[in-house]
Amino acid sequence: MLSNGFQHTLDYAKQMDKEDTLRCYREEFYLKPNSIYMDGNSLGLLSKRAERTLLESLEDWKEHGIDGWTQGNHPWFFMAEKLGAKIAQLVGASPEEVIVTGSTTVNLHQLVATFYKPEGMRTKILADELTFPTDIYALQSQLRTHGYDPETDLIRVKSRDGRFLEEDDIIEAMTDDIALIVLPTVLYRSGQILDMKRLTDEAHKRGIVIGFDGCHSIGAIPHSFSEWGVDFAYWCNYKHLNGGPGGVGGLYVNRKHFGTMPGLAGWFGSKKDKQFDMEHILTPAESAGAYQIGTPHVLSCAPLIGSLEMFIEAGIENIREKSLKINQYLIDLIEHELKDMGFFIGTPREDVRRGGHVSLEHKEAARICKALKENGVIPDFRAPNIIRLAPVALYTSFAEVWEVVQILKKIMTEKQYEKFKNEREVVA
């Protein structure tokens, strides 16, 4: 069903762009001429501010050498904590509860090693069958490390339709043998948002620790991790937060867990005033900083400094408002322009359940993605049949969304996709 006020004309799209309160940020990014970037849910574009703060950090290294730990534009010793305090504003946490460190999978290993405490009949970990594979690999590995069998001790909640998860099904699986729950905030294929508050409440009623993978939600939707009582969360910063390829990750630990010894200890988890005492007994930081392992990846953190400036300025609520509006516009255009062409929108329609991208399903998805790239549109393919399109609030225009759908219509009408093989590239 088309949303109220929808018009399918380019003039309407241009009018929406004029009314866009975030349109000034589009000029902050490096946009490739004759190209429309729709893959910000996989890797965000480079901004001029991120470039600036990276170059400033290189200058700090060049100018100060080892003294860059405490001197220069962006001193290294407290860099992870300062960035964590900024991201805390986006995830609904106190500054002490967030740290920028590691990577998605390293942080998951750290958090599971810390909070998975099998005892008695409580030995199993609860996840889901639609989550990103790296989470499953890490959970299987942690179970083996503890002497358990992933085949029997990793429980994966089934999807009823292969697209979405039902919170009722997840809650039903919170049985007396579950020691830990790890779920996505947003499903990476369909873009469904899980009801994190409800799931956290239900887990805690049963005495179960629960954490979330926020890779596909951080920077796209608001969170209230502290208010909801979420035990922990972890994420990457290179998707919606535009922190750069392979950029440093982040994690959140609820303050009620401060003082819990890290499962994987390392020197950068030290209390800051003790770190350089070089004692062989760790004195952990009294914050999420305790769950750092190694030295911050300074040149990976540096672009995030500039990128986060824009997110704090723009405000995550405003970003979410634009994201919902432009994604709904994309859905409306698809329904209007691509009727009877074999497409299915595999993304929730309700605002409260939809993240920052639209999943467009088609049996020829891989071939269509290749045709889109040939026409200057950068999409994202996910096997077996999903074209992910992500209009990003800070740099995608409504006119670009209109053009993308017209290109899709042309590709299908002219059957341009037929010259390609319907299989993914090495990197999808």
URLIN-V322252 format. One record per backbone hydrogen bond with DSSP energy under -0.5 kcal/mol. CO is the residue of the C=O (numbers start at 1). NH is the residue of the N-H. If there is no record, write none. Layout:
BEGIN
<<CO | NH> <CO | NH>>
END
This chain:
BEGIN
<<3 | 6> <9 | 13> <10 | 14> <11 | 15> <12 | 16> <13 | 17> <14 | 18> <15 | 19> <17 | 20> <19 | 21> <20 | 23> <22 | 25> <23 | 26> <24 | 27> <25 | 28> <26 | 29> <28 | 48> <29 | 31> <30 | 32> <32 | 35> <35 | 37> <36 | 38> <36 | 378> <38 | 390> <39 | 42> <39 | 43> <46 | 30> <47 | 51> <48 | 52> <49 | 53> <50 | 54> <51 | 55> <52 | 56> <53 | 57> <54 | 58> <55 | 59> <56 | 60> <57 | 61> <58 | 62> <59 | 63> <60 | 64> <60 | 65> <61 | 65> <64 | 67> <65 | 68> <66 | 69> <67 | 70> <67 | 71> <68 | 76> <69 | 77> <76 | 79> <76 | 80> <78 | 82> <79 | 83> <80 | 84> <80 | 100> <81 | 85> <82 | 86> <83 | 87> <84 | 88> <85 | 89> <86 | 89> <87 | 90> <87 | 91> <88 | 92> <88 | 93> <90 | 223> <91 | 225> <92 | 226> <92 | 227> <94 | 97> <95 | 98> <96 | 288> <97 | 253> <99 | 101> <99 | 251> <102 | 249> <103 | 107> <104 | 108> <105 | 109> <106 | 110> <107 | 111> <108 | 112> <109 | 113> <110 | 114> <110 | 263> <111 | 115> <112 | 116> <115 | 117> <119 | 122> <121 | 123> <122 | 119> <124 | 179> <124 | 180> <125 | 127> <125 | 155> <126 | 182> <127 | 157> <128 | 131> <132 | 135> <132 | 136> <133 | 137> <134 | 138> <135 | 139> <136 | 140> <137 | 141> <138 | 142> <139 | 143> <140 | 144> <141 | 145> <142 | 146> <143 | 148> <144 | 147> <148 | 150> <149 | 152> <149 | 153> <150 | 154> <153 | 125> <153 | 155> <154 | 156> <155 | 127> <155 | 157> <157 | 129> <164 | 161> <165 | 167> <166 | 169> <166 | 170> <167 | 171> <168 | 172> <169 | 173> <171 | 174> <173 | 175> <175 | 178> <177 | 123> <177 | 124> <177 | 179> <179 | 209> <180 | 126> <181 | 211> <183 | 213> <185 | 194> <187 | 191> <191 | 355> <192 | 187> <194 | 196> <195 | 199> <196 | 200> <197 | 201> <198 | 202> <199 | 203> <200 | 204> <201 | 205> <202 | 206> <203 | 206> <203 | 208> <204 | 207> <209 | 181> <210 | 231> <210 | 232> <211 | 183> <212 | 214> <212 | 234> <213 | 185> <213 | 186> <214 | 217> <214 | 218> <216 | 356> <217 | 220> <217 | 221> <224 | 228> <225 | 229> <225 | 230> <226 | 229> <231 | 254> <232 | 212> <233 | 252> <234 | 214> <235 | 250> <237 | 243> <238 | 44> <239 | 242> <244 | 247> <249 | 101> <250 | 235> <251 | 99> <252 | 233> <254 | 257> <255 | 258> <257 | 260> <263 | 265> <266 | 269> <267 | 270> <269 | 285> <271 | 274> <271 | 275> <274 | 277> <275 | 278> <280 | 282> <282 | 284> <283 | 271> <285 | 287> <287 | 290> <288 | 291> <289 | 292> <293 | 268> <296 | 298> <297 | 300> <297 | 301> <298 | 302> <301 | 304> <301 | 305> <302 | 305> <302 | 306> <303 | 307> <304 | 308> <305 | 309> <306 | 310> <307 | 310> <307 | 311> <308 | 312> <309 | 313> <310 | 314> <311 | 315> <315 | 319> <316 | 320> <317 | 321> <318 | 322> <319 | 323> <320 | 324> <321 | 325> <322 | 326> <323 | 327> <324 | 328> <325 | 329> <326 | 330> <327 | 331> <328 | 332> <329 | 333> <330 | 334> <331 | 335> <332 | 336> <333 | 337> <334 | 338> <338 | 341> <338 | 343> <344 | 346> <344 | 361> <350 | 353> <350 | 354> <351 | 354> <353 | 193> <358 | 360> <358 | 389> <359 | 346> <359 | 361> <360 | 387> <361 | 344> <362 | 365> <364 | 368> <365 | 369> <366 | 370> <367 | 371> <368 | 372> <369 | 373> <370 | 374> <371 | 375> <372 | 377> <373 | 376> <376 | 36> <377 | 379> <378 | 38> <380 | 388> <382 | 386> <385 | 362> <386 | 382> <386 | 388> <387 | 360> <387 | 389> <388 | 380> <389 | 358> <389 | 391> <390 | 40> <390 | 392> <392 | 395> <392 | 396> <397 | 401> <398 | 402> <399 | 403> <400 | 404> <401 | 405> <402 | 406> <403 | 407> <404 | 408> <405 | 409> <406 | 410> <407 | 411> <408 | 412> <409 | 413> <410 | 414> <411 | 415> <411 | 416> <411 | 417> <415 | 418> <416 | 419> <417 | 420> <421 | 423> <426 | 428> <428 | 381>>
END
